[in-house]
Amino acid sequence: MSSFRQNTNSSLSNSPFQHSPPIRSPTPTVSLHSSNSHSNLRRESSSMSYHDQISNMNNLASKDLDYKTVGKHLVNSEDALKLQGGDIARHFYHQIENKADDSHPGGISIENPKRRTRSSSFSAYLTETRRESTASDINVPGGFRREFLINRSIRNNEEPPNFLTKNFVEFLSIYGHFAGEDFTDDEGGETDDSESANYEDVFDEESSLLTTERLQPKGTASVLKTFFLVFKSLVGSGVLFLPRAFYNGGLTFSIFALSGFGLLTYFCYVVLIKSKKVLNLTSFGELGYKTYGRPLKICILISIIISQIGFVATYILFTAENMLSFVSHILPTTPAFLTTANIVAVQCVFLIPLVLIRNLAKLSLVSLISSLFIMIGLFIIFYFSGLNLLNNGMGPNIHQFNANSWSMLIGVAVTSFEGIGLILPIEASMAQPEKFSMVLSVSMLLITILFVGVGTIGYTSFGEDVKSIIILNLPQGNLAVQSILILYSLAVFLTAPLQLFPAIKIGESLIFNRRLYHQSGKYNPQVKWSKNLFRALAVAGICTIAYLNANNIDKFVSFNGCFACIPLVYIYPPMIHLKTLKQKKERFTASDWALYIADYALIAVGLLAVVYTTYQILVLN
């Protein structure tokens, strides 16, 4: 045994792979309080049999071996055998699994997460063995700093720090993997590997069979954290357009339609996750390429670009409308220079520097502020709309169905629920992804209730006088309303760089691909400034689109929802899921047939909705 290990070690030392960093070493970093114990253990291990080593480790005093430190560096015991040196380090796994101490009376198991009783608290994070410190915890913006602070609090026997923006940093890291793609920037200081994420590069016969993406550690997000991530992903500025959308659709029709879209959205998200698990792929584009080839992947990416551009243009118009309303009520006369065009131009000037930011961690405070302002804005909307309804009764001319403009409700409803680009990375971030369906169902139920509530109370309170943005119906002379006009506008404006980030990265990967540019902007200033110019021109183009639609903001939101978001949410996922069902080798069950029929029905309805609603919005309205 000793000679075998010596030969193995010598052969490994001469291996050409000795300088390549392993994904995760199967051999743990053992923390001994005595350096002599450490050296003795290594010398004895070279001359002892396997069972003697186990016995010797079992006889070590607990004060000599830090089992928590050992446990947190272990991969899954089955995966360990697939890595270099896994069989040699097998005794560590047996020792850790069998050893018990005061804090772990049942033994420190690296594969039994059931001991985790308070997964959402920091105390659970600190006492957890396998997930105390994983690569997924560190490989996020601010991860190393967070690990340092936690470890320092452990050494000093102090209470763990409360990271106020922890969830917001993780939320930003999810934007870095929008739709499951890798959008981490090659100029962000990490690696140059992001150049390999060009969208002209797809899996083919020359692709590696085993890549680091297949061996990434599991996520660490708890159920509660996942719920808040889903909530923040779907609740944004789109909710402010719902009262006007209820006017376009009619009260009764809008309530049932919005509830139905909530159910359909949940179904499409679930089948997309099912397809991801069956095909063992992580990104929306890869799923499309695997099932239908390059055309569907291109369609998915184009839909993402159009939808995100539409969202940002809507944000710009939203901010311009609010600023004009605010100034017109605080000044006796509106200055001649204060026009929609000038406000859009000023936003363009301020947006360009924000879009040039490549490290999403620098936008963590922006994300925190915008989320806080949005929640305050929703509270004020409910308060003043409810107060107006209580004092003045229902608004004028409330219809139950509006045959002339109901299609505009469809677009706004789809826009409000659109968040499919964040569903895949959120599910991947969960520590227990098998519970994602339950979390998603609860989240979608509460979000649907919120959306229906905002639309109903806004429309019934102001009737046919409801404006495109519900905030403009609130008493403009009230200080709270004036404050929320500014705060909500600022929140939406600061969200624009995040929304534009995926579209910018996709565009850069298509233009600055490796066939034309052999170096990334990280090492080539010319490439970097070319990308900066591209980003600036993109912002200028989006601001131009926003200005051209300034007088039809509700129609623009509806068009973006119908033309870009309906395919992205209600057509592509069932198409992909349909292909995975057809590849199933087992005989179809009753549930399989139900899903099969539902997929076809949803695809057909989605295609008809895109054609009809787009035609009605552009031509008839």
N, C-alpha and C positions, 0 to 999 in steps of 0.2 A: 504493500500500500504506500509506504513512504517513498520507494523508488518511483512508483507510478506517478505520484504527485510531483516529485522533483522533475521528472521528465516532462510532465504536463506543463509545469511552470516555466521550464526552460524553453519549451516549444512555443508557449504563448508569448514569452518575452522576445522571441525571434520573429513573431508573427508580424506581417506588414500592417495589421490592424491595431497594433498596440498603441498608436498615437491617436486613434479616432475615439472620441469620447463616447462611452456607452450611453444608451438611453436611460437606463437606471441599473445600477449595479446590483446583482443578486446578493453580493456579499455586503453585509451591513457594516456601518461604521460603529464599532463597539466602543462605548465610552467607559474606560476603567479609571477608577480613582487612584490607581497605583500603576505607574509605568512598568514596575517590575512584574506585576501580575500580567500585564499585557504581553511583555516579552516572554515570560515563562509559558503563557498559554500558547504562543506561536511556536516555541521550541518543542513543547510537549505534543502539539498537534501534528508535528512532522514525523514523530516516532510512534504515536499511539494508533491503535485501530479505531475504526469509526465508533464502535460502542464504548471504547475507553474514553474517547473525547466527550461523548454525551455524558458519561458518568462524571468525568472530571468537571464539566461545566455545571452539572447539577450540584456538585459539592461546593462550588464557589459561594462565598457569602454574598448575600444580596447587596451589601455595601460595596462590593468590588465590581459589580456589573450593573450598568444602567440599562435595564430592559426596555424602558420607554424609548431611549435613544436608539437602541438596536431595532426595536419594532417599527419605528417610523421610517427607517431606511429600507425596509423589506418590500419587495414587490409581491404580487400574488404568488403563492407557493407553486402553483402549476406553471405560471409564466416564468418562474425562476429557472426551471429546468431547460427552457428554450434559449436562455442567454448564456454567454460564455462564462464558464466556471460555476454554473448553477449546481452541478452535482457535487462539486467539492465543498460548497458552502451549505449543503443540505442539513448538516447537524445544527446550524444556527436556527433553522426553522423549527426543528423538533424541540430544541431547547426553549425557544420563546413561547411556543404553543403550550408547553407543559408546565412552565414556571408560573407560580402564583406568589403574590405578595399582598400587602395590606390594601393597596388601591385596586388590585385586580384579583379578588379571591378565586375566581374561576380560571385564572390563567390569562395571559396576554395573547389573545387570538388575533391573527392578522387577517382572518377571513370571516369573522363573526361580528358584523356591525350592530347586532341587536343590543349590545351593551350601551349603545348610544341612546340615552333616554332624553337628553335635552339638546337636540342637534342644532337648534337655532341660537343657543347661548354661547358666550365666549368660554365659559367654564367647560362646556362639553368640547369645544374646539381644543382647549389646552390639555384635557385629560384623555382625549381620544388617542389611541395608539397608532393605528395604520394611517389615519388621515390627519394626524397632528401637524405634519408638515409635508405636503406633497408638491410635486412639480407644478400641478395645476394651481396651487395656492400662490406659488412664487412667480409663475409665468403670467402675471397680469401686471398692469401698471401699478407701481407702489408695493409689489409683492415682497421684495427683499427688505424694504423698510419695515413693513408690517411684521415680517418674521423676526427681525431684529428686536423690535419693541416687545413682542410677545415673549421671546426667549429671555430678554432682560428682566421682564416682570417675574418670570418663573424663578430665575436665579436669586432675585431680591425678595422673594416671597411677597410680592405686591399684587394688588388687584390688576387684572388685565386691562389694558387701555380700551376705551370705547371709541371706535373709529366712526365718526359721524358720517363721513362720506364713503364708507366702505362699499355699500351697495351701489352707489353711483359710479365708483371706479369700475366695479364689476359690470355694471350696465354699459359703460363705455367700452369695456373689453369685448362685450357681446357685439357692439357695433363694428368692432374690428373683425368679426367673423359673421357679418351680415349674410343671411341666406346660407350659412354654413361655409362660405368662401373664406379664404385667408386674405384679409385686407390689411394686415399689419404692414406698415410702410417700411420699405427697404432703407429709408433714410432716417428711421427712427432710432437708430443706434443699436439695434438688436443684431440682426444678421443680414446677409445679402440674399437669403434664401427666398425672399418674397418675390424675386424676379421669376422664380420658377412657377409662380401662380398665374402666369399669363394665360389669357383665355383662348389663345390659339393652341395651347398645349393641352391635349386631352389624353385620356388613357387609351393606349393602343398596345400593339404587340411589343413595343420597345419600352413600355413603362415598367418600373420596378415592381416585382411581385410583393415585396414587403418594404414598406416605407415607415418613417417615423410617425406619420399620421395614424397608422394602424396600431401603434403601440403607445398612444398617448394615455396618460393616467386618467382615471375616472374623475368626474366632476365632484365638487364638494358642496354645492348649494343645497340648503335645506328646503323642505317643503314650503315653509313660510316665506323664505327668501325668493323662491321661484314664483310664488304667487305675486309678490310685489313686483318682480321683474316683468311678468306678463302684464300686470296692471299698468305699469309705467310705459310698456311698449305700445299699448292700444289706446290709452286715454291721453289725448293731446288736444290740439286746437280744433280738430274736426268736430268735436262735440258742440262747439259754439255755432256751427252752421245747421244743427239739427232742428231748432224751432222753425227756421225758414223752410227747411226741407219738409217739415210736417205741414206747413201751409201749402207747399207745392203738391203734396200727396193727399192731404186730407187727414183728419185726426184718426178715425178708425182704421183706415187703410194703412196709415203710417205706423200705427202701433203694431198691427199684425205683420206688416212687411219687415219692420226693424227686428221684431222678435224672430221672424223666420230667417233673416240674414244672420242673426246671432247663432242659430242652430246650424245653419249650413256652414258657417265659418268654422264652428267647432268640428263638424264632420270632416271638412277639408283639411284642417290642421291634423286631425287624428290619422287620416289615411296617409298623409305625407310622412308622419312619423313612422307608421307601419311600413311604408315603402322603404324608408331609410334603414330600418332594422333588417328587412328582408334582403336588400341589396348590399348592406354593409358599407354604405357610402355616407359621407357627412354633409355634402353641399347640395343645394337645390339644382345648380347647374350640372353637377355630376350625375344626379338622379335622372335628369332629362336626357343627358347624353347616353347613359347606360340603357335607357328604355327605348328611345326614339332616335338616337344619334345626334349629330351636330345641329340639325335644324331646330329641334326643340330647345337645346341649350342656348342657342342664339336668341330664340324667342323669349326665353326666361330672362336673359340678361338685358335685352332691349326693354322688356316690360318693367324690370327693376329700374333702369335708367329713366324711363319716361315717368314712372310713378313718383320717384324721388324728386325729379325736376319739378313735377307738378306740385308736390307738397311744398317745396321751397318757394316756388312762385306764389302759392297761396299764402304762405307766411308773410312774404313781402307785401302783398296786397292787404293782408289783414293789418299789418303794422301801419301802413299808410292810411287806411281808413280810420283807425283809432287815433292816430296823431292829428289828422284833420278835425275829427270830432272834438278832441280834447282842446285844441287851440281855439276852435270856433266858440267854445263855451267859456273860456277864461279871458278872451280878449273881446272888446266891443266890436271890432271889425277884423276879419281875417286878412293878413298881409297879402299883397298881390303875389309876392314871390313864393308863398306857401301853397304850392300846387302838388298834385299827386306825382307828377313827373319829377319835381325837385326832391320830394321825400324819397321816392324810389332811388334816385341818383345818390342821395346821401347814404341810404342803406347799402348801396353797391360799394361805396367807398369803405364803409366799415366792415362789410362782409368779406372783402378780399383778404385782408390780413388774417381773419379768423379761419378762412378756408385754407390758407397757406400753412396752418398748424398741422403737423404730421403726427405728433404724439398725442393720442386721445386722452392721456392722463392729465394733460394741461387743461382739458375742458371739464374736469370733474366738478370744479366749483360752479361752472356754468350750468352743468346738468342739475346740480343740487338746487341752485337758485330757480331755474326754470320750472322744475317739478314742484317746488314750494309755491311759486306764483300761480301755477295752474290750479292747484288744490284750493288756494285762497279765492281764485276767480270763480271756481265752481260753487263755493259756499255763498259768495255774494250774489251770483246769478239766482240760485235757489231762494235766497232770502228776499231779494227785491221783487222777483217775479211772483213769489208766493204772497208777499205783502200787497202787491198791486192786484192780484187775483182776489185777495180777501177784502180789500177796500172797495174795488170798482167792479168786481164780478168778472165774468168771462168777456173776452175781447169781441170785437164786432166780426160778423160774417164768418163764423167758424164752420167749415164744411167737413163732412165725413169722408168724402172722396172728391178729388179734383181731377177730372178726366183730361184736362188740357195740359197739365204739367206734372203728372205723377211720375214720369220717367226721371225727373230731376231728383226726386227723393231717392231713387235707386242708386244713382251715382254718389250722393252724399253718404248714404248708408254704407255702401261698400268702402268708401274712403275712411269712414269712422272705424270700421272693423279691420282694416288692412294692417297687418303686422306680421305677415307670414315670413318676412325676411329675418325676424328675430326669434321665431319659434324654434327653428333647428338648433341654433347655438344655446338657447335657454334650456332646451331639453338635454343637450349634451353637457350642460353645466351642473346638472342635478347629481347629487350623491346617490339617489335612488330613482333612476329614470323610469322604473316600472310604475311609479306613482304619478308620472307626469299627466296621464290622461285624467286622473281624478283632480289634480290641481287645475288643469286647463278647464275642466267642466265647471268647477266652482268659480274660477275667474271669469269665464265667459258669461255665466249666469248673472253674476254681480255687475259686470260691465254692461250687459244688455239692459238690466234694470236701470242702471245709471243713465244710459243713453235714452231709453224710453221716457224716463222721468224728466230729463232736461228738455227733450222735444215736446213732451206733453204740457209741462208747466209753462214753457215759453210761448207756445202757440195759443193755448187757452187763455193766457194772461193778456196777450196783445192782439190776438186775432189776425186779421188781414194786414194790420199795421206792423207786423213783426218784420224786422230788418234782416239783411243778409247775415249780420253778426249780432247775436242777441245782446251783447254788451251795449250796443248803440241804442237799445230800447230802454235801458235803465236810466233813472234820473241823473242827467249829466251834471247838474249843479251840486250833487252830493259828493262830499269829500272822498268817501269810500269808493264810489264809482269812478271818480277821477283818478284815484290812486290805482284802481285795478286796471283802468285803461292803459296807464303807463306800465304797470308791473306785468300785466298779461302780454302787452305788446313786446316788452323787453324779453319776457320768457320765450315767446314764440320766435323772436328774432335770434336769440341765442341758441335756439334749437336748430336753426337752419343749417349751420355747419355740420352738425351730426347727421341730419337727413341727407345732406348732399355728399357726405363722405363716401358711401358705397358707389354712387354714380361716378364720382370723380375717379375712384380707384379702378373701376371697370374701364372707363375711358382711357386712363393712363396705361393700363395693361394692354389695351388694343393698339394705342399709338406708339408708345415707347416699348415695343417688344424687343426681345433679345436678338431678333434677326436684323434689326436696324441699329439698336443701341447695345453694344456689348458690355457697357459699364452702367451701373445704376447711378442715380443722382447723389448717392452717398459718397462716391469717389470721383465723380465727374461734375464740376460746377456747371459746365455747359448744359448737361442733361438736367441738372436740378433746376436751373433757371428756365429751361424750356418747359419743364413741368409747371413751374410757377406761372409762366405766361399762359399755359393751357388752363390752369385753374382760374386765373383772373379773367380770361376770355369767357370761360364757362359761366362765371358769376355774372358778367356783363350781359351775356346772352339770356340768362334766366331772368334778370331784371327787366330786360326788354320785353320778354314774353309776358311778364307780370304787368307791365305798364299797358301793353296792348289789350289786356283783358280787364283793365281797371273798372270799366263800367258794367262788367258781367261776371262778377266774382262768383256768384252762386252757380252760374252756368259753367264757368271754368272748373270749379270743384267737381261738379257732376260729370263733366266730360272726362276729367282725369280718372274719376272712379270707374266710369263705364269702359273707357277705352283701354286703360292700363291695369287697373286693379282687379276687374272681373276676371280676365284671363289668369292673372297671377294667383288669385285665391281660389276661384271656382272652376277653372278649366284645367290648368296644368296639374295640380295634385291628383284629381280623379283620373286623368290620363295616365299618369305614372303608376298609380295604384292599380289601374286596370291591367297594365302590362305585367305587374308582379303577380296578380291573380292568375293570369293566363300561364305564367311560368310554374305555377304550383303543380307538383307531381301527384299529390294526393287527390282523392276524389272530392269534389266540391260538397261542402256541407250547406245546410239551409242558410246559415249566416253568410257564407261565401256568395251564394246566389243573390242574396239580398244586397250585399255590397256591390256585386257585379252589375245588377240592374240600377242601383243608385248611382254608380259611377257614370254609366251611359246616360242616364236621365239628367244628371248634373251637367255633363259636358254639352248635351243638346240644349238645355235651358240656358247655359252660360253663353253659348255661341249666338243663340237667338237674342239674348239680352244685350250683348255687345252691339250687334248690328242694329237692332230696333231702337234702343235707347240712344245710341250715338247719332243715328239718323234723326230722331225726334228732337234731340237737343240742338243739333247743328242746323237743321232745316226748318222744322216746324216751330221751334221756339226762338 
